[in-house]
Structure formats: structure tokens, C-alpha cells
């Protein structure tokens, strides 16, 4: 996924009201940007952090800037972290269609935001006359507290646990279901579930895995010009 216009670099002043962030651009101007992330963004919101914003000219938007990425360093050198949770579905769809995700190859049909379960929508539904259907749920990952180890979730997610239950139901109905953890940072070597943050989610994950729900973690290459899925990394119990 390439950004349509060049991102604007700056320094974070503060994130507040969850969905807003004040940023001093390198030009010296101070702007308020939309923060498209409902999580805690643990470790990524320190004032003074180097950040990058995208710009929109849409007349219907209250804030023309969107916070896209932040620089983070856990002692092994600075790297970029994508924080926009609107991107993962598109990134994974591009990767599947480009043949990057080996575990999800062989499905000629791909639809997004398809209704299923109890008043829910699956992020991606893959379809094949021979293989059947595959339900793909995508979660954005950006938290890292130990160098190289990405973690999910960064806050309590009852909705995430609900999705795991509904995907288990799809497996029991004879379909395939895959959880995809999309890591928007280049420094991740593996993924782990953060039991100290949301133990109920971890328990739901274990029950889903026992029911046959699969899980894969995909690491992205993140630059100010584009974000793209790079490779799968192992998930540690």
C-alpha cells in the first residue's frame, strides 16, 4: 500500500481523547490530527516522538491530517510503527492477492466485509469451488515491550474475543477460519499474546485454537512511502 501523497514528519505533542493528537510539523506549524487507533498505543505516545501524518483535501473532514506512523526504539535502533488501524484489511487483501501469504493461497475469490455469525462481518471471505470458504479475521498489532517480540492486544478487547467465538462456530460448521495478526512494524521477529493485558482474550484464543481456528502473524515493511506485508513470523504461546 503506497501513500497517495508524501507523509509530513513532525513531533508528537500529545495524544488525547483517544482519537486526536497534536503534532508540531517540521515546518514549525502545529496541527491537530486524527488518531485512527482505539487501543492504548502502549509505548508509542511519548511526547516528542517522531511521527508522520498523511493529508486529505476532503471538504467533509474536520481534521485534514491523519497520524500514520511513529518512530520507536527498544535499544536496537529506531524503526517505524504503523498505527492506523484502517489499513490492515487492505494490506492483508493485497498480500493474499499478490501470493505473499502462502497459508492463504489457492482461493480465486476474495470478498471483504461479508456478513456472518450473529450480526457480525468477517474482514475477508476467501472462496474456492474445491477448497470451500475460508473466514479471515484481521487484527492490527503494533505493541512491543521486548525487542523483537510483538504483542496483542494492547488493551482489553471484548469484541476480539467475540470474533474468536464466532470463528469457532464457522469451523464447527465445516469451514476454515484463520486469525491474521498484522504487525505494522519491521522489527518484529515473533508474536505473543499479552495475557497480562487481557487474560480473557488469551483464554478465548486457546479455546478457538482447540476448536480448529488457525492463526498466522504477518510482519510488514514500514517506510514513509509505503506499508506492505513482508513475511510470516512465528506465534509464541
C-alpha positions as CSV (number, residue, x, y, z in Angstrom):
1,X,0.0,0.0,0.0
2,X,1.6,3.2,-1.2
3,X,0.6,6.5,0.3
4,X,-1.1,8.8,-2.3
5,X,0.7,11.9,-1.1
6,X,4.0,12.3,0.8
7,X,3.7,12.0,4.6
8,X,4.5,15.0,6.7
9,X,7.1,14.5,9.5
10,X,6.9,16.1,12.9
11,X,7.0,15.6,16.7
12,X,4.1,14.5,18.8
13,X,2.9,17.0,21.4
14,X,0.2,14.8,22.9
15,X,-2.5,12.2,22.1
16,X,-5.8,12.9,23.8
17,X,-9.5,11.9,23.7
18,X,-8.2,8.7,22.1
19,X,-8.9,9.9,18.6
20,X,-6.9,13.2,18.5
21,X,-3.2,14.1,18.5
22,X,-1.4,17.5,18.4
23,X,1.8,17.5,16.3
24,X,4.4,20.1,15.6
25,X,5.4,19.6,12.0
26,X,9.0,20.0,10.8
27,X,7.7,23.3,9.1
28,X,7.1,24.7,12.6
29,X,3.3,24.6,12.3
30,X,1.2,22.9,15.0
31,X,-1.7,20.8,13.7
32,X,-4.4,18.5,15.3
33,X,-4.5,15.2,13.6
34,X,-7.0,12.3,13.7
35,X,-5.6,9.3,15.6
36,X,-7.2,6.2,13.9
37,X,-6.5,3.8,16.8
38,X,-8.8,2.8,19.6
39,X,-6.1,0.9,21.6
40,X,-3.9,2.2,24.4
41,X,-0.9,2.5,22.0
42,X,1.3,1.5,24.8
43,X,4.9,2.7,24.4
44,X,4.1,4.8,21.3
45,X,2.6,8.0,22.6
46,X,5.5,9.7,24.4
47,X,5.6,13.5,23.8
48,X,8.4,14.4,21.5
49,X,8.2,11.1,19.5
50,X,8.9,11.4,15.8
51,X,5.7,10.9,13.8
52,X,4.4,11.1,10.3
53,X,1.0,12.3,9.1
54,X,-1.0,11.9,5.9
55,X,-3.1,14.7,4.4
56,X,-6.6,14.8,3.0
57,X,-8.2,17.6,1.0
58,X,-11.7,16.2,1.6
59,X,-14.1,19.1,2.4
60,X,-16.1,16.9,4.7
61,X,-13.3,16.2,7.1
62,X,-12.9,18.2,10.3
63,X,-9.2,17.4,10.6
64,X,-7.2,17.2,7.3
65,X,-4.3,15.3,8.9
66,X,-4.2,11.6,10.0
67,X,-1.5,10.1,12.2
68,X,0.0,7.2,10.3
69,X,3.3,6.1,12.0
70,X,5.6,6.8,14.8
71,X,9.3,6.1,15.4
72,X,10.1,3.7,18.2
73,X,13.4,2.3,19.6
74,X,13.7,-0.5,22.1
75,X,17.5,-0.4,22.2
76,X,18.2,-2.0,18.8
77,X,17.9,1.2,16.7
78,X,14.9,3.3,15.7
79,X,12.2,1.8,13.5
80,X,8.8,2.9,12.1
81,X,5.5,1.6,13.5
82,X,2.2,2.0,11.7
83,X,-0.6,2.9,14.0
84,X,-3.5,3.4,11.6
85,X,-6.0,0.5,12.2
86,X,-7.9,1.3,9.0
87,X,-5.0,-0.2,6.9
88,X,-4.7,-3.9,7.9
89,X,-7.6,-5.2,5.9
90,X,-6.3,-3.6,2.7
91,X,-2.8,-4.7,3.4
92,X,-3.7,-8.3,4.0
93,X,-6.0,-8.4,1.0
94,X,-3.2,-7.0,-1.2
95,X,-0.8,-9.6,0.2
96,X,-3.2,-12.5,-0.4
97,X,-3.9,-11.4,-4.0
98,X,-0.2,-11.0,-4.5
99,X,0.5,-14.5,-3.3
100,X,2.6,-13.3,-0.4
101,X,0.6,-15.3,2.2
102,X,1.4,-18.9,1.5
103,X,-1.1,-20.2,4.0
104,X,-3.9,-18.5,2.2
105,X,-3.1,-19.3,-1.4
106,X,-5.4,-21.1,-3.8
107,X,-8.6,-19.1,-3.3
108,X,-9.7,-17.4,-6.5
109,X,-12.5,-15.5,-4.8
110,X,-11.9,-12.7,-2.2
111,X,-14.6,-10.6,-0.7
112,X,-14.4,-8.1,2.1
113,X,-16.7,-7.2,5.0
114,X,-19.1,-10.1,4.5
115,X,-21.9,-10.6,7.0
116,X,-21.7,-13.8,9.1
117,X,-22.4,-15.2,12.5
118,X,-24.5,-13.2,14.9
119,X,-24.8,-9.7,13.3
120,X,-21.0,-9.6,12.5
121,X,-18.9,-9.1,9.4
122,X,-15.8,-11.1,8.5
123,X,-12.9,-9.0,7.3
124,X,-12.1,-11.2,4.3
125,X,-14.0,-14.2,2.9
126,X,-12.0,-16.4,0.6
127,X,-13.8,-18.7,-1.7
128,X,-12.9,-21.7,-3.8
129,X,-15.1,-24.3,-5.6
130,X,-12.7,-27.1,-4.4
131,X,-11.5,-25.8,-1.1
132,X,-14.7,-24.3,0.1
133,X,-14.7,-21.0,2.1
134,X,-12.2,-19.5,4.5
135,X,-13.1,-16.9,7.1
136,X,-10.3,-14.5,7.7
137,X,-10.3,-12.1,10.7
138,X,-7.6,-9.5,10.9
139,X,-6.2,-7.8,14.0
140,X,-3.7,-4.9,13.9
141,X,-0.6,-5.3,16.0
142,X,1.9,-2.6,17.0
143,X,2.7,-3.1,20.7
144,X,6.2,-4.2,21.6
145,X,7.7,-4.2,25.1
146,X,10.7,-6.5,24.4
147,X,12.8,-6.0,21.3
148,X,11.7,-8.3,18.5
149,X,8.5,-9.6,20.3
150,X,5.3,-8.1,19.0
151,X,2.3,-8.5,21.3
152,X,-1.5,-8.4,21.0
153,X,-3.7,-7.0,22.4
154,X,-2.6,-3.7,23.9
155,X,-5.9,-3.2,25.7
156,X,-8.9,-5.2,26.7
157,X,-10.9,-6.3,23.6
158,X,-14.2,-7.9,24.2
159,X,-15.0,-7.6,20.5
160,X,-11.9,-9.5,19.7
161,X,-12.9,-12.4,22.0
162,X,-16.4,-12.4,20.4
163,X,-14.8,-12.8,16.9
164,X,-12.9,-15.8,18.1
165,X,-16.1,-17.5,19.3
166,X,-17.9,-16.8,16.0
167,X,-14.9,-18.1,14.0
168,X,-15.0,-21.3,16.1
169,X,-18.7,-21.7,15.1
170,X,-17.6,-21.5,11.4
171,X,-15.1,-24.3,11.9
172,X,-17.8,-26.4,13.6
173,X,-20.0,-25.8,10.6
174,X,-17.3,-27.3,8.4
175,X,-15.5,-24.2,7.1
176,X,-11.9,-22.9,7.5
177,X,-11.2,-19.9,9.8
178,X,-7.9,-18.1,10.1
179,X,-6.9,-15.3,12.5
180,X,-4.4,-13.0,10.9
181,X,-2.3,-10.7,13.2
182,X,-1.0,-7.9,11.0
183,X,2.2,-6.4,12.6
184,X,2.7,-2.9,11.3
185,X,6.4,-2.7,12.3
186,X,9.6,-4.1,10.6
187,X,11.4,-5.1,13.8
188,X,9.1,-8.0,14.9
189,X,10.7,-11.5,14.9
190,X,7.7,-13.2,16.6
191,X,4.3,-12.6,18.1
192,X,2.9,-13.4,21.6
193,X,-0.4,-12.8,23.2
194,X,-0.4,-10.4,26.1
195,X,-2.1,-12.3,28.9
196,X,-1.4,-9.6,31.4
197,X,-3.3,-7.1,29.3
198,X,-6.4,-9.2,28.5
199,X,-6.4,-12.7,30.0
200,X,-10.0,-13.3,28.7
201,X,-8.8,-12.8,25.2
202,X,-6.0,-15.2,25.6
203,X,-8.4,-17.8,27.0
204,X,-10.7,-17.2,24.1
205,X,-7.8,-17.7,21.7
206,X,-6.9,-21.0,23.3
207,X,-10.5,-22.3,23.0
208,X,-10.6,-21.2,19.4
209,X,-7.4,-22.9,18.6
210,X,-8.7,-26.1,20.2
211,X,-11.8,-25.8,18.0
212,X,-9.6,-25.6,14.9
213,X,-9.3,-21.9,14.3
214,X,-5.9,-21.3,12.7
215,X,-3.6,-18.3,13.4
216,X,-0.8,-16.6,11.5
217,X,1.2,-13.5,12.1
218,X,2.4,-11.3,9.3
219,X,5.2,-8.7,9.6
220,X,5.1,-5.5,7.5
221,X,7.8,-3.5,5.9
222,X,7.1,0.1,7.0
223,X,8.5,3.2,5.3
224,X,7.2,6.8,4.9
225,X,6.4,5.9,1.3
226,X,4.5,2.6,1.8
227,X,3.5,-0.3,4.1
228,X,3.5,-3.8,2.7
229,X,3.3,-7.3,4.1
230,X,6.8,-8.8,4.2
231,X,6.7,-12.3,5.7
232,X,5.1,-14.5,8.3
233,X,6.7,-14.7,11.8
234,X,6.1,-17.4,14.4
235,X,3.5,-17.1,17.1
236,X,4.8,-18.0,20.6
237,X,2.4,-19.5,23.2
